[in-house]
């Protein structure tokens, strides 16, 4: 394993396209959100994800300790995002 890491470190290049072609560095992160199913909609579920390539948004509705509604959102950057 150490020889492999040394090989990668020795092969460092400044050009990003060349760096992506090095072994072990050619991974794309792809995420897909599915639409809600009909029975989920019938039960009143809400969609808590939104894909806007290259961002993927997660939403969370909850109540704070005083009983007031609060809203949290998280945005993750990925290579490709698909879905509603």
N, C-alpha and C positions, 0 to 999 in steps of 0.2 A: 504494500500500500504506500509506503514511504517513497518508493521509486516512482510511482504513478504521480504522487503529489509534486515531487521534484520535477518531473517531466512537464507538468502543467505550469508550474512556476517559471521554469526556464523558457517556456513558449509564450510568455506574456507579450502581447502586442498592443499598440496604442489604438489601432483601427478597430472600432466596435464590431463591424461586420466580420472581420477576421477572428475576433475573440469569440464570437458566437459559434463559429465553426469548429473551435477546439473541442475535442472529446470531453463530454461531461458538461458542456455549457450550451447545449442546443435544446433546451427545454422551454416550451411555451406553456404559460398558465392560461387555461381556458375555463370559463365558468358559464353555466347555463341555468337559468331559473325556469321552472315549468309554470305554466298558468295554473290557477286553482281549478280543481276538478268540480264538476257540477254539485256533487254532494257537499263539498266544502263551502261552496257559495250558498247552498240552501241552508246550511247551518250557521251562516253569518260570519264565516271566516273572512279575513281581509288579507290582501297581498302585502307582504312585508319586504319584498325585494323589488329592485328595479335595475335593469341593465341599460347602461348608456355607454357604449364602447368608447374608451377602454376602462370606464369606471363601473363598479358594481356597488349598488347602494343597499344597505340593510337598515330597516327601520324597526324600532321597538317602542310600542306604546305600553305605558305602565302607570301605576299610581304611586305618588310619593307618600311619605309617612303621614302627611296631613290629609290624605285622601284626594289630593288634587292630581289631575292627569299630567303626566310628563311624557316627553317624546325624546328619544335618543336616536341618532342616526350614525351610521358608520359607512365610510366610503373606502373601498379597496380598489387599487389599480391592478389590472391584470392585462395580459396581452390581448385577449379577445373575450368579450362579454356578450351573451345572447339571452334573450328572454323578454318577458313583458316589462 
